[in-house]
């Protein structure tokens, strides 16, 4: 084989290898360009779902705390005026000063503000028949965005593309606590 032909074939082989490598780089960069936005959407979705569960756990804590304190106030402290039905089953008297004092002192920064009475619903269940053996308080807490509270769902980019629109979503929790008697 003449030297020039052999050299030409080697250069041709070298150029083909470089073209193949260049094609692989273009394909890889195209795949990355398609996968990065999907990966980012997945990460933002995971962050949003995680925020929901953290919020749900904090509201469950607030519901337990409110139920325990209302039960203690009704049973041990004798604040029967908190119950609109007095000594029978009934809903909480939201205008009672003892009830408001207990509820207004419950605050979790970023979830429940002080003096956020509308987020709470309480009911007293007092046994007035043989079927009920234990009196208890049930408290339901619902999360509502408001002053100094983050909005939920979270929109990290303040855009319409990445917003998670769950209009009407209410995050809530309920807890029942037995009323102690002294």
Order of alpha helices (4+ residues) and beta strands (2+ residues): alpha-beta-alpha-beta-beta-beta
